[in-house]
Amino acid sequence: MSGELPLVSVAIVNFNAGELLEHCVRSALASSVPVEVIVCDNGSGDGSIVRLRRNIRDERLKIIENFANLGFARASNIAIGAASGDFLLLLNPDCIIQPDTIERMLSVMARHPDAGMAGCLIRNRDGTEQAGCRRRVPTPARSLVRMLHLDRMFPFLKEKGMLLHASPLPDAPVGVEAISGAFMLVRRTALDEVGPLDDAYFLHCEDLDWCMRFRGTGWTILFVPDIEILHEKGGCSAGRPVRVEWHKHRGMVRFYHKFFRHQYPGWMLWLVMFAIWVRFGLLAITISFRRVVS
């Protein structure tokens, strides 16, 4: 990139991320572009904030303590309100970026002025592409196909699925319907137009909601395949899987009602809602059983 580099505000919502938080913050502070790092803590009880304050003394780091778990969207909005950058990067505390990650992403954004938001290739620890870092919006029809496993009976439906991680990577940045909330680089002018996250979501689906709203106001969402980060998925939620699934499924209900209640017949939405809660019940039973026998 040429000229003066813009300031990027890196917003990290923490809830008991442990040592992963410190690694994440260090990786962000090591960026080759000007950054401020805002950690918004949701009442962690694991000492991660104490450790962060003890081990990292940097005037670019700002810590906001909520002293209660306000949820991801609400805490993100608090961090957004404290951000002063020309770009905002929402980054999960269990992610690690490289020193040139943000600079390279900014270069892509400069070449695509119509892009309001961009995500990159997110890798699991084993090197595989993480499901959800590029995806289609889970419409009620797509969700029914997935929840009822209709793609097993009708293989052609796989091509119409939501997750794209099994598809070949594109050769260049491409527009997609949605990216992962683990890494979202947002242009300030787009943020000012679209507004912050919907904090009625507690955990999960708020990123899909944001993507819908960005696209609804005419902004493109980019997926950048040649820039990658590592995500220790579930680093902040491994100890309470049933609660996480509850919020995930509750978020799905809000998402479908908010965006599709006027586009689909009532019976289909009710069927989707029923399938969501049946799926949650089965998952909760399975998780609880595994905990008992383990």
N, C-alpha and C positions, 0 to 999 in steps of 0.2 A: 504494500500500500504506500501511496505517496502522500505528502502533506502531513499535517498534524493529526495524530491518532486520537479518536474520540475516547471519552471516558466510558468505561463499561461498569455498571453496577451489578455485582454478582450477589444474588439473593439466595441464601441457604436456610431452609427451615429445618431445625433440628429437634428430634425427639429421641433421646437415648441412643444416639448413633455411636457412642463410645469413641474409640480411637479413630474410627473412620472419619469422624468430623474433622479432627486435626489434619489428617492426611489430605482431605478434600480442600480445606482452607489453605493449606500450604501450597497445593497445586495451583489454586486460583491466584494466590499472591505472587507466584513465580511467573505469571503471564508476561508476555513480551509487549503488552499494551497497558496503558494506564487503567487501573482497576480500583474500585473500592469494594470491599467484601462485607456484606451485611448478614450476620447470623441472627436469625429470629428463633429463639428457643421456646418450645412449648412445654415448659415445666419439667424438663428432664431431671431424672433422679439418679443418673448413673455417673455423675461427676464429669461429664463431657465438657461442660462449660467451664468448670473450675480448671480442668486440664488445659483447655484452650487458652484461658487467660494466663495461666502459669507459663505455658510453653511458647506462646506467640505474642510478642510485643511489637505491634506494627500499627502506626497511626492510620493506615488504610483499612484496618479491621474495626468494625463497629458491631457490638453485641447488644441485642435487644432481648430482654427476658420477660416473658409473658406470665410466668409462674403458674400457668395452667395450660392444659392441652386445648388450644383453640381450634385445632384442625389445620390442615395444610393450606387451604385456600385463604382463610382469614389471616393466618400468620404470614403468608406470602404477600398479602395486600398490605400488611403493616410494614414489611420490608420494602415493598414498592413505594409506599408513602415516604420512606426515609431515603430513597435512592435519588441521586442527582445526575446519573449518567445519561449519555445520549442513547445508549443501548442498555437493556436490562437482560441479564442472564439468570433464569431460574435454574438452579443446580441442586440436585439431591445431595445430601451429605455423605452418601455412600458411593459417590462418583469421583473419579480421578481424571483430571484433564492434563494435557501436555502444555509446556510453556507457549507453544505457538498455536494452540487450539483456537483461542478467541481471535487472535490476529487473522488467522486463515478464514475463520467464519465471517469476520468483518469484511474481508476482501470479497467474499462471495456476495454478501449483502450489498456492497458497493456496486457490483455488477448487475444486481437485480433490485432496482429501486422500487419495484412493485411488491417485493416481499416484505411483509410485516413481521414475519416470524420464521425462524429456521431451526432445524434440528440436524444432528449428525448421526453417523453410524455408532450405535451403542453396542458394545461387546459384553458378553458374560465373561466370567473368570476363565472359562475353558476356550474362549476365543470365538464362540458362536455369536451370531447376531441375535440381539435380544428382541423378543417378540414385542411389537408395539412401537418401536422407534420409527417405523413408517407403516401407516395403516389406512384403511378406509373407515369411514364413520360407521359405527354399528347401528344401522337402521333397524327398525323392528323386523323387517323381512330377513336381513342378514343374521340378526340375532336368533331368530327362530331356526334358521338353517343350522347354526352352530350349536344351540342348546339341544335340539332334537336330533343332531347328528345326521341330518338329511343328506349331507355331502357324501356319507358312506354309501347310501343307497343310490344317489345320483351324483357320480363323480364330477360331472360338468359344473356342479355348484361350487366346487373348490375354487374355481377361478373367480368366483364372485364373493369370496370370503373377505373378512376384515383385515386379517394380518398378512403382511407382505414379506415377512422375513424368510420365507421359503422360496421366494422368487429371486431370480438373478439380480444382482445389484446393478443399478443404472451406471452409465459411463460418466454422467455429469449431474449437477444439481437438477432436481426435478420438482415440480409442484405435486404435492400430495394432499389428501384430505385431512390428515391429522398426523401429529408427531407425539413423542413421549414427553410427559411433564418432568422427566428426570433431567432433561437438558433442553431448554427453550430460550433461544436468543431472540429478543423482541426489540424492534425499532421503537424509539420513544414517540415519534410522530404517530405511529400506528396505535401504540398503547393509549395515547391521549384521545384518539378517536374511538377506539373500541371500549376502553375502560378496563378496570382491574378484573380479577377473577371473581366468579360468583361464590361468595363465601357461605352460601346456603349448603354447599357441598362440604362435608367434613374431611373426607379422604376418598380419592379416586373419582374419576369422571369430570373433575373440574378442568383438566387439560383438554378433554374432548369438547367440553362446553366452550372453552376459550377458542379453540380451533374453529368451531362452528361460527362463532361470532366474528372472528377475523375474516373468514371467507365470506360471511354474510355482508360485510361492509366493503368487500371488493379487494381485500389484501390476499396475496398469494402466500401459501405456506410451503417452504422449501425443505427438501430432504437432501443433505449433502453427503454423498456416499464415500468420498475419499478423505474425510476427516472423522476420526473415531476416538471414543473415550471408553473407559472401563466403568462398569456399574456393578457394584456388589448388591444386586437386587435383594430387597427385603431386609437390609441391614438395620432398619429402624422399626421393623414390624415382626421380626421372627418370633418374639415371645408371646404374641397375642393373636394368633391366626384367625380365631373365630370372630373376634372383634373387628379385625381388618376386613374379613369377608362380609360382615354385617354392613359396614360402611360402604364397601364396594357395591354391594347389591342395592343398598338404599340410594346410592348415587346414580345407579343405572335407572332406577324408577324415576328419579327427578329428571334425569337427562331425557328420557323418552317422553315424559309428560310435557316437558318444556318445549321440545323442538318438533315433536311428531303428532301431537294430539289433534292437530287440524289437517294432517296430511294422510292419515291412515284411518280406516274404519274402526269404530270403537271396539268391535269384537277382537280385532287383531291386537290392539293395544292391551286389552284385558288378558288375552292369551299370553302375551309377552310378560306382563306383570306376574301372572300366575306362574309361568315357567321360571321367572327370576327367583321367586320366593321358594319354589320347590327345589330349585338348584341350591339355594342357600341352605335350606334345611338338610339336604343330603350331604352337602359339604361339611356342615357343622357336626352332623352325626359322625361322619367319617373321621374328621379331625379329632373329635373327642374320643372316639374309640381307639385311635392310634395312640393317643396320649395315655390311655388307661393301660394298654397292653405293652407299651414300650418301657 
